[in-house]
Amino acid sequence: MAYTLKNWTLDKVGVIGSGQIGPDIALFFAKTLAPHGVSIVVVDVSDDALAKGKAKLEKKVAKGVETGAFKPEQAEAMTGSITWTSDYDSLKGAKLVIEAATEDKNIKQKIVAALEAVVADDCIIASNSSHMEPEVIFENAKTPEHTLVIHYFFPAERNIIVEVVPSKHTHDVVTNWLMEFYEQIGKAPIKVGSRYGYAIDPVFEGLFQAAALLAEKGLGSVKQVDVISKKALGQGIGPFTAMNLTGGNPITAVGLDHYTTKIHKWFRTPDSLKQLLEENKPWETAGRGEKVEYTEDQFKQIADYMTGAYFGLVGEIVDAGISNVGDMNMAVNTALVIREPFAWMNEMGVANALKLVEAYAADNPGFPVPECIKKQAASGEPFEIPMVFREDKDGVAVLKIRRPAVLNALNLEVFRQLRNHCEAVEADANIKGAVITGFGTKAFVSGADIDMLAALKTQAEGEANSQQFHATLDYIEDMKKPVLCAYNGLAFGGGNELAMACHARIARKGLKLLAGQPEVNLGIIPGAGGTQRLPRWIPFDRALELMRTARPINGATGLELGLISEEVEGDLVDRAVALVNEYASGKSELKRINREPVAGVPDKAPEIDLGHLSTKIDGILCHTIIEGCKKPLREGLKLESKAFGECVETEDMHIGMENFLKNGARAKAEFKNK
């Protein structure tokens, strides 16, 4: 067995270094590649490091079994797939090796030389450096075209962001393959320009520097700045706590001094960090449950300073061309657990964001005010943050929805971008049709953004929300050019409603979860066409049952019912593109949805056991499905919008939404049938 993607096969991967992050990278590979029969080899010259790394990994796997993340047999296969050794010859035959040793140029270059002596010339050799440019690490490499940096983030087995940093020598085919490879195995890779520190660490370490300087100036204690920064920036943990947990103090001290010459003169190692390293102590942060007191004035001053620094740091990365607005907005938020920077600027107004950056720069010599923020503020418009990406393949536009942190959930901005792309496709004489798919392999689209739905308060707001969704989906359905949905993963709620507005659907083979309409669990009904389209694509009685019970279906059932036309074992998007070309040429017949009233609709829904579900919402749902399906499609959709608005003013919708937000998707709401 082996893992194959685009004519590149892996049956062995290597990790060099069994220290802080190497075992975590090995664990990630074991989770994702061991099921394909791929072996993982961890090499370290220290037997002690190997023993500690193995113990660390096995402890995490055991914890995963305890929490239910891994089944016992899965855990056994994962640990059994890994070899721990000091013998470089064990890497013979590996086609991908990640070097994760100490951040030292000489050590890394010695490792590269040792690797090149045992692996084939076509082996991809990557460094998990956190700072060094690939041109520096691989300056003596025999095959620099197969080398680059792949930077993981803590914790590497779970944090989905990786920076893929090619050098000027790296072949595009290598970079592109790695971008797709990491997406397929569960990461969210971003391609980053080669500069010291790459795209994310200057933000992480820059925010730490800003926090340290605030404490040095006496605006707050380390504890106060840590807590205020966490709250103000929406961080998972404060900047000082992050340094303690990641062991990042020594690397950060080196990095900040290099940033002074590599990026700009504001960067430097704070005196307090130098002293801390001399004393070999951690930062004095708040203990568990400890309440840290501060004044309102303190909070505002520290929050404004940290926010201004944050916006300035991400803006500089974009100005330098190291990354772009869309990638930075997603990756900084996800990798560092912090508010999306450009979305936040849009929310407060870019002109107001600019004032915060300017105020910070005025008090901090050498800190630049990014041109991208100045330009956007002057335009009076918000930043355009792409969530739907277009790539043209063989005359077909492939539209990919990318919101990995929320499993590609839909909001009105995603719908706006989808509509714009589809209008462009329809107007482009060189494009024959479109494929709509999702980022990654977990989800096509997990549903509508729950925060957006929970914010609806009145019947009018609910009806308007439904109509906005309908406008885009009706446009897709009306397109003259064929539009095909490629289910790369599960599609729930609005995701499946988007799929059903497409003219045809295919799915990745073997999906245990393909589609479902779980709205009744939230105290609502489908509001983006599900009540009217599902009974037109699959048998009426099954559609009624699935919507009333919220029961999902797998890929095989979807094929049996007619929701999808085929399951694809190979490359899903390539097959989708080929099908669109067949539909466009007339080689294959495209069966569009029946827009007439559905035949044989009963006057009443059968009695079923609803369990914990709301009888109030079930009544609205059944009426909408039955009466709507007796009408032409578009008339039925109008009825759906009104009924969706009616749900908003029920007590059960608010119970369902509150339960989901507080307790998660698996907790059953205690509906009152009101």
Long-range contacts (C-beta under 8 A, 24 or more apart in sequence): 1-36, 1-37, 1-38, 2-36, 2-37, 2-38, 3-33, 3-36, 3-37, 3-38, 5-177, 5-180, 5-181, 5-184, 6-177, 6-180, 6-571, 8-95, 8-177, 8-181, 9-95, 10-38, 10-95, 10-96, 11-37, 11-38, 11-39, 11-93, 11-95, 12-38, 12-39, 12-40, 12-41, 12-91, 12-93, 12-94, 12-95, 13-38, 13-39, 13-40, 13-41, 13-94, 13-95, 13-96, 13-97, 13-98, 14-40, 14-41, 14-42, 14-43, 14-91, 14-94, 14-96, 14-97, 14-98, 14-115, 14-119, 15-40, 15-41, 15-42, 15-43, 15-97, 15-98, 15-100, 16-42, 16-43, 16-44, 16-97, 16-98, 16-99, 16-100, 16-101, 16-111, 16-115, 17-43, 17-44, 17-49, 17-99, 17-100, 17-101, 17-102, 17-128, 18-42, 18-43, 18-44, 18-46, 18-49, 18-50, 18-52, 18-53, 18-54, 18-84, 19-44, 19-49, 19-53, 19-100, 19-101, 19-102, 20-247, 21-100, 21-128, 21-152, 21-154, 21-156, 22-53, 22-100, 22-101, 22-128, 23-53, 23-54, 23-56, 23-57, 24-57, 24-60, 24-152, 24-154, 24-155, 24-156, 24-157, 25-98, 25-100, 25-128, 25-152, 25-156, 25-157, 26-53, 26-57, 26-82, 27-57, 27-60, 27-61, 27-78, 27-156, 27-157, 28-152, 28-156, 28-157, 30-57, 30-78, 30-79, 30-81, 30-82, 31-78, 31-157, 32-185, 32-186, 33-81, 33-185, 34-77, 34-78, 34-80, 34-81, 35-77, 38-81, 39-81, 39-82, 39-83, 40-81, 40-82, 40-83, 41-82, 41-83, 41-85, 41-90, 41-91, 41-94, 42-82, 42-83, 42-84, 42-85, 43-85, 43-86, 43-87, 43-88, 43-90, 43-91, 44-84, 44-86, 45-86, 46-86, 47-86, 50-84, 50-85, 50-86, 51-84, 53-84, 54-82, 54-84, 57-82, 60-157, 88-114, 88-115, 88-117, 88-118, 89-118, 91-115, 91-118, 91-119, 92-118, 92-119, 93-119, 93-120, 94-119, 94-123, 95-120, 95-122, 95-123, 95-124, 96-123, 96-124, 96-126, 97-123, 97-124, 97-125, 97-126, 98-126, 98-127, 98-128, 98-150, 99-125, 99-126, 99-127, 99-128, 100-127, 100-128, 100-152, 103-129, 103-130, 103-131, 103-132, 103-251, 103-254, 105-132, 105-136, 105-137, 108-132, 108-137, 109-137, 109-139, 109-140, 112-137, 112-138, 112-140, 112-141, 112-147, 113-140, 116-141, 116-142, 116-143, 121-146, 122-146, 124-148, 124-174, 124-178, 126-150, 126-178, 128-152, 130-197, 130-201, 130-251, 130-255, 131-196, 131-197, 131-198, 131-201, 131-251, 131-254, 131-255, 131-258, 132-196, 133-165, 133-167, 133-194, 133-195, 133-196, 134-165, 134-166, 134-167, 134-170, 134-194, 135-167, 135-168, 135-169, 135-194, 138-167, 138-169, 144-169, 144-170, 145-169, 145-170, 145-171, 145-174, 146-170, 146-171, 146-174, 148-174, 148-175, 148-178, 149-194, 149-198, 150-178, 150-182, 151-192, 151-198, 151-200, 151-201, 153-200, 153-335, 153-336, 154-245, 154-246, 159-334, 159-335, 160-186, 160-187, 160-188, 160-334, 160-404, 160-405, 161-187, 161-188, 161-189, 161-190, 161-200, 161-331, 161-334, 161-335, 162-187, 162-188, 162-189, 162-190, 163-189, 163-190, 163-192, 163-198, 163-199, 163-200, 163-331, 164-189, 164-190, 164-191, 164-192, 165-191, 165-192, 165-193, 165-194, 165-198, 166-191, 166-194, 167-194, 168-194, 183-439, 183-440, 183-441, 184-440, 184-441, 185-441, 186-440, 186-441, 186-442, 188-330, 188-331, 188-334, 188-402, 188-404, 188-439, 188-440, 190-323, 190-327, 190-330, 190-331, 191-327, 192-322, 192-323, 192-327, 193-320, 193-321, 193-322, 193-323, 195-262, 195-263, 195-320, 195-322, 196-255, 196-258, 196-259, 196-262, 196-263, 197-255, 197-258, 197-259, 197-262, 197-263, 198-322, 199-317, 199-322, 199-323, 199-327, 199-328, 199-331, 200-331, 200-332, 200-335, 200-336, 201-255, 202-259, 202-263, 202-267, 202-313, 202-316, 202-317, 203-310, 203-313, 203-314, 203-317, 203-332, 203-336, 204-242, 204-336, 205-248, 205-252, 205-255, 205-256, 205-259, 206-259, 206-267, 206-309, 206-313, 207-233, 207-239, 207-306, 207-309, 207-310, 207-313, 208-239, 208-240, 208-242, 208-243, 208-248, 208-252, 209-256, 209-267, 209-268, 209-270, 210-239, 210-305, 210-306, 210-309, 210-310, 210-360, 211-238, 211-239, 211-240, 211-306, 212-239, 212-240, 212-270, 212-272, 212-273, 213-270, 213-364, 214-302, 214-305, 214-306, 215-272, 216-270, 216-271, 216-272, 219-298, 219-301, 219-302, 219-305, 220-294, 220-298, 220-302, 222-283, 222-284, 222-285, 223-284, 223-285, 223-286, 223-290, 223-292, 224-292, 224-294, 224-298, 224-302, 225-302, 226-283, 226-285, 226-286, 226-292, 227-286, 227-292, 227-294, 228-294, 228-298, 228-299, 228-302, 228-303, 228-306, 229-302, 229-303, 229-306, 231-299, 231-303, 232-299, 232-302, 232-303, 232-306, 232-307, 233-306, 233-307, 233-310, 233-338, 233-339, 234-338, 234-339, 235-336, 235-337, 235-338, 236-336, 236-337, 236-338, 237-337, 238-285, 240-283, 240-285, 241-283, 241-285, 243-283, 244-282, 244-283, 244-285, 249-273, 249-276, 249-277, 249-282, 250-277, 253-277, 263-316, 263-320, 264-316, 264-366, 264-367, 264-368, 265-365, 265-366, 266-364, 266-365, 266-366, 266-367, 266-368, 304-356, 304-359, 304-360, 305-359, 305-360, 305-363, 307-356, 308-356, 308-357, 308-358, 308-359, 308-360, 308-361, 309-360, 309-364, 309-367, 310-338, 310-341, 311-341, 311-345, 311-353, 311-356, 311-357, 311-370, 311-373, 312-357, 312-360, 312-361, 312-367, 312-368, 312-369, 312-370, 312-373, 314-341, 314-342, 315-357, 315-369, 315-370, 315-371, 315-372, 315-373, 316-368, 316-370, 318-370, 318-372, 319-368, 319-370, 319-371, 319-372, 325-372, 325-383, 325-384, 325-385, 325-386, 326-385, 326-386, 326-387, 329-385, 330-402, 330-403, 330-404, 330-405, 333-405, 334-404, 334-405, 340-385, 342-383, 342-385, 343-383, 343-385, 345-373, 345-376, 345-382, 345-383, 346-382, 346-383, 346-385, 350-376, 350-377, 350-381, 350-382, 350-383, 351-377, 351-380, 353-377, 385-413, 386-417, 387-413, 387-414, 387-417, 388-414, 388-417, 388-418, 388-421, 390-421, 390-424, 392-431, 393-573, 393-574, 393-577, 394-577, 394-578, 394-581, 395-430, 395-431, 395-432, 395-581, 396-431, 396-432, 396-433, 396-434, 396-435, 396-576, 396-577, 396-580, 396-581, 397-421, 397-424, 397-425, 397-428, 397-431, 397-433, 397-434, 397-435, 398-434, 398-435, 398-437, 398-573, 398-576, 398-577, 399-425, 399-434, 399-435, 399-436, 399-437, 400-437, 400-438, 400-439, 401-436, 401-437, 401-438, 401-439, 401-444, 401-445, 402-438, 402-439, 403-439, 404-439, 404-440, 406-446, 406-449, 407-442, 407-443, 407-445, 407-446, 407-489, 407-490, 408-438, 408-439, 408-440, 408-443, 408-444, 408-445, 408-446, 408-495, 409-445, 409-446, 409-447, 409-448, 409-449, 409-450, 409-494, 409-495, 410-445, 410-447, 410-448, 410-449, 410-469, 410-494, 410-495, 410-498, 411-448, 411-449, 411-452, 412-452, 412-465, 412-468, 415-468, 415-469, 415-472, 416-472, 418-472, 418-476, 418-498, 419-471, 419-472, 419-475, 422-472, 422-475, 422-476, 422-479, 422-483, 423-475, 425-479, 425-481, 426-479, 426-480, 426-481, 431-481, 432-481, 432-482, 432-580, 432-581, 432-584, 432-585, 433-481, 433-482, 433-483, 433-484, 433-580, 433-581, 433-583, 433-584, 434-479, 434-481, 434-482, 434-483, 434-484, 434-580, 435-483, 435-484, 435-485, 435-486, 435-573, 435-576, 435-577, 435-580, 436-476, 436-483, 436-484, 436-485, 436-486, 436-498, 436-499, 436-502, 437-485, 437-486, 437-487, 437-488, 437-572, 437-573, 437-576, 438-488, 438-489, 438-495, 439-488, 440-488, 440-489, 441-488, 441-489, 441-508, 442-489, 442-490, 443-488, 443-489, 443-490, 443-491, 443-492, 443-495, 444-485, 444-486, 444-487, 444-488, 444-489, 444-490, 444-491, 444-495, 444-499, 445-491, 445-492, 445-494, 445-495, 445-496, 445-498, 445-499, 446-490, 446-491, 446-492, 446-493, 446-495, 447-492, 447-493, 447-494, 447-495, 447-518, 448-493, 448-494, 448-527, 448-528, 450-522, 450-657, 450-660, 450-661, 451-661, 453-522, 453-524, 453-657, 454-657, 454-658, 454-661, 456-648, 457-648, 458-645, 458-648, 458-649, 459-645, 459-646, 459-648, 459-649, 460-645, 461-645, 461-648, 462-527, 462-644, 462-645, 462-646, 462-647, 462-648, 462-649, 463-641, 463-642, 463-644, 463-645, 464-645, 465-527, 465-644, 466-527, 466-528, 466-640, 466-641, 466-644, 466-645, 467-641, 469-494, 469-497, 469-527, 469-528, 469-529, 470-528, 470-529, 470-637, 470-640, 470-641, 473-497, 473-498, 473-501, 473-528, 473-529, 474-501, 474-634, 474-637, 476-501, 476-502, 477-501, 477-502, 477-503, 477-592, 477-593, 479-503, 481-584, 482-580, 482-583, 482-584, 482-590, 483-580, 484-576, 484-579, 484-580, 484-583, 486-572, 486-573, 486-575, 486-576, 487-511, 487-514, 487-515, 487-555, 487-564, 488-572, 489-513, 490-514, 490-515, 490-516, 490-552, 491-515, 491-516, 492-516, 492-517, 492-518, 492-552, 493-517, 493-518, 493-519, 493-526, 493-528, 493-530, 494-527, 494-528, 496-530, 496-534, 497-526, 497-528, 497-529, 497-530, 497-533, 498-528, 500-529, 500-530, 500-533, 500-534, 500-537, 500-563, 500-593, 501-529, 501-533, 503-583, 503-590, 503-592, 503-593, 504-565, 504-579, 504-583, 504-590, 504-591, 505-563, 505-564, 505-565, 506-564, 506-565, 506-566, 506-567, 506-568, 506-572, 506-575, 506-576, 506-579, 507-555, 507-558, 507-559, 507-564, 507-566, 507-567, 507-568, 507-572, 508-555, 508-567, 508-568, 508-572, 509-555, 509-567, 509-568, 509-569, 510-555, 510-567, 511-554, 511-555, 511-558, 511-567, 512-554, 512-555, 513-552, 513-554, 514-552, 514-553, 514-554, 514-555, 514-557, 514-558, 514-563, 514-564, 515-552, 515-553, 515-558, 515-563, 516-546, 516-550, 516-551, 516-552, 516-553, 517-546, 517-547, 517-550, 518-550, 518-552, 518-665, 519-547, 519-550, 520-547, 520-548, 520-549, 520-550, 520-613, 520-614, 520-617, 520-618, 520-621, 521-550, 521-613, 521-656, 521-660, 521-665, 521-668, 521-669, 522-653, 522-656, 522-657, 522-660, 522-669, 523-614, 523-617, 523-647, 523-650, 523-652, 523-653, 523-654, 523-655, 523-656, 523-657, 523-669, 523-671, 524-617, 524-644, 524-647, 524-648, 524-653, 524-656, 525-617, 525-620, 525-621, 525-624, 525-640, 525-643, 525-644, 525-647, 526-640, 526-644, 527-640, 527-641, 527-644, 527-647, 529-637, 529-640, 530-640, 531-621, 531-624, 531-625, 531-628, 531-636, 531-640, 531-643, 532-625, 532-628, 532-629, 532-633, 532-636, 532-637, 532-640, 533-593, 533-633, 535-598, 535-601, 535-625, 535-629, 536-593, 536-594, 536-598, 536-629, 536-633, 537-562, 537-563, 537-593, 538-562, 538-563, 540-598, 540-600, 540-601, 540-629, 543-625, 544-605, 544-622, 544-625, 545-608, 547-621, 547-625, 548-605, 548-608, 548-610, 548-613, 548-618, 548-621, 548-622, 549-608, 549-610, 549-613, 550-613, 593-633, 594-633, 595-632, 595-633, 595-634, 596-632, 596-633, 597-629, 597-630, 597-631, 597-632, 598-629, 598-630, 601-626, 601-629, 601-630, 602-626, 612-668, 612-669, 612-670, 612-671, 613-671, 614-650, 614-652, 614-656, 614-671, 614-672, 614-673, 615-673, 616-650, 616-652, 616-671, 616-673, 616-674, 617-647, 617-650, 617-652, 617-653, 617-671, 620-646, 620-647, 620-650, 650-674
